[in-house]
Amino acid sequence: MKKIVIFALVASSFFALCLPVLADSYNLDKTAQKLNYDTSTKGDLNTKVQVVITVALSVLAILFFGLMLYAGVRWMTAMGKEEDVTRAKETVYAAIIGLVIIGASYAISAFIFGVLGG
């Protein structure tokens, strides 16, 4: 458990250092203007909620990938122990069910925002 906490701290500090790089626009506003893309919805509540939901579902999808990786490693290192293999299979099943729920949530939110004109 201690190793997991240390890894999470190191990974989060890496991502914290990347935030200033991600904040740069890289002249995307100029590109959007040349393509006649409407950028006037930056302050729209509908757009902000849509972005928050998309980011949250993306984080959950990354969590799914981590769970599948963990279950795969656990299964491969079980060395024939049925109890470890069963736990790994249960983790895989739970992760797949979670992915289905994430997909359904994304579809529902995309439909709702499509109806609302988002």
C-alpha positions in Angstrom: 0.0 0.0 0.0 2.9 2.3 0.8 4.3 1.8 -2.7 1.0 2.7 -4.3 0.7 5.9 -2.3 4.3 6.9 -3.2 3.6 6.1 -6.9 0.4 8.2 -6.8 2.3 11.2 -5.3 5.1 11.0 -7.8 2.6 10.7 -10.7 0.5 13.6 -9.5 3.5 15.8 -9.1 4.5 15.0 -12.7 1.0 16.0 -13.9 1.2 19.1 -11.8 4.4 20.1 -13.5 2.7 19.6 -16.9 -0.1 22.1 -16.2 1.7 25.2 -17.3 2.5 23.6 -20.6 -1.1 22.6 -21.1 -2.3 26.1 -20.4 -0.7 27.5 -23.6 -3.1 28.0 -26.4 -0.6 27.2 -29.2 -2.4 29.8 -31.5 -5.5 27.7 -31.6 -7.6 30.8 -31.3 -6.1 32.1 -34.6 -6.8 28.7 -36.2 -10.4 28.7 -35.0 -10.9 32.2 -36.4 -9.5 31.2 -39.8 -11.8 28.2 -39.9 -14.8 30.4 -38.8 -15.3 28.3 -35.7 -17.5 29.9 -33.1 -15.6 30.4 -29.9 -18.1 32.6 -28.2 -19.5 29.8 -26.0 -16.5 29.9 -23.6 -18.6 31.3 -20.8 -21.7 29.2 -21.5 -22.8 27.1 -18.5 -23.9 24.2 -20.8 -20.4 24.0 -22.3 -18.7 24.1 -18.9 -20.9 21.3 -17.5 -20.3 19.3 -20.7 -16.5 19.7 -20.3 -16.6 18.7 -16.6 -18.6 15.5 -17.4 -16.3 14.6 -20.3 -13.2 15.0 -18.1 -14.8 13.0 -15.3 -15.7 10.2 -17.7 -12.2 10.3 -19.2 -10.7 9.9 -15.7 -12.9 6.9 -15.1 -11.9 5.4 -18.4 -8.2 5.8 -17.4 -9.1 4.1 -14.1 -10.7 1.2 -16.1 -7.4 0.8 -17.9 -5.5 0.8 -14.6 -7.8 -1.8 -13.2 -7.4 -4.0 -16.3 -3.7 -3.7 -16.1 -3.7 -4.6 -12.4 -5.9 -7.6 -12.9 -3.8 -8.8 -15.8 -0.6 -8.6 -13.8 -2.3 -10.3 -10.9 -3.6 -13.1 -13.1 -0.2 -13.6 -14.8 1.6 -13.7 -11.4 -0.9 -16.0 -9.8 1.3 -19.0 -10.5 -1.6 -21.4 -10.5 -3.2 -20.3 -7.3 -6.9 -20.5 -8.0 -7.8 -17.9 -5.3 -5.6 -15.3 -7.0 -6.9 -16.2 -10.5 -10.5 -15.9 -9.2 -9.8 -12.5 -7.7 -8.2 -11.3 -11.0 -11.2 -12.5 -12.9 -13.6 -10.7 -10.6 -11.5 -7.5 -11.0 -11.7 -7.9 -14.8 -15.5 -8.5 -14.7 -16.0 -5.5 -12.4 -13.9 -3.3 -14.6 -15.8 -4.3 -17.7 -19.1 -3.6 -16.0 -17.7 -0.2 -15.0 -16.7 0.5 -18.6 -20.2 -0.4 -19.8 -21.6 2.1 -17.2 -19.1 4.7 -18.3 -20.1 4.2 -21.9 -23.8 4.4 -21.1 -23.2 7.6 -19.0 -21.4 9.2 -21.9 -24.1 8.2 -24.4 -26.8 9.6 -22.0 -25.0 12.9 -21.4 -24.2 13.3 -25.1 -27.9 12.8 -25.9 -29.1 15.2 -23.2 -26.6 17.9 -24.3 -27.6 17.3 -27.9 -31.2 17.8 -27.1 -30.4 20.9 -25.1 -28.4 22.3 -28.0 -24.9 21.8 -26.5 
